[in-house]
Amino acid sequence: MSMTHIPVLLHEVVRTLQPKEGETFVDGTLGSGGHAEVILNALGERGMFIGIDADAQPAGITDCVEGYIIIECDNSCGSLL
């Protein structure tokens, strides 16, 4: 059984954030990358998207984002708080 990820409130998020070409976005809850894919398309080649997630390799992100870089960090990296 294959499951498809459906981003929650996708249209509402994009309408609220209004991403534009060349902007920089940081997503602190990257998850499966559903929001990232839509925002990346709006940012164009000059934009930058930084995705952060507790999982070392969020499920599905490699399917929707070309040229991704994953930096793994375990608890030895310290807390951001």
N, C-alpha and C positions, 0 to 999 in steps of 0.2 A: 504494500500500500504506500503510494507516494503522496506526501503532503506538500501543498503549495502554501508558501508564506504570503499572507495578505497584510500589508502595512495598515496599522490602525490610524484612523483619522487622516489619511494621506492628503486628501484635498484641502482639509481644514488647516493642516500644518503648512502646506505650500502657500495657501492663500494668506496666512498670517505672516509667514517669514518673507514672502515675496523675493525669492532669490533672483539676482540679476547677474548678467555676464561680468566676469572679472572680480566678483566678490569672494571673500573667504568665509567659510562656515566651519564650525566645530560642532560635531554631534557626539555628546557624551554617553549616548545609549545606542550605539551603532546597530546592535542586534543583527538581523539578517540583511540589512542594507536596503530595505524597500524604500525608505525615505531618501537615502543616500543617492540611489539611482536617479530619482526625479530631480533632486537638487543639483547633482552633478551635471545633468543635461542642461539645466538653466544657467549654471556657472560658466559653461563653455571652456575652451582651452586655456583661457587666461585666469580662470578662477581656481581656488584651492579649497579642497574639502578634507578636513581632518576628522577621522572617525575613531572614537575611543570606546572600548567595551571591556568588561571584566573577563570575557572569554578570550583566550589567546588567538583563536581563529573563529570569529563569528560565522555561524552557519550561513552559507549562501553568498557571502559578500564577494567571494572570488568569481562568482558567476555573473555578477552585474557590473563589476568595476575592473577595467583594464589598467595595467600599470600600478597595481596596488603594492604597498609595502606594509608588512606586518612586523611590528616590534613587540616581542614578547617580554613581559615583565612579571616576575613572581613577587611574593610578599617581601623579598629581600630588597626590593626597590624602595620600600618605605611608603608612608601614607601621604596623600596629597592634602590631608586635612591638618 
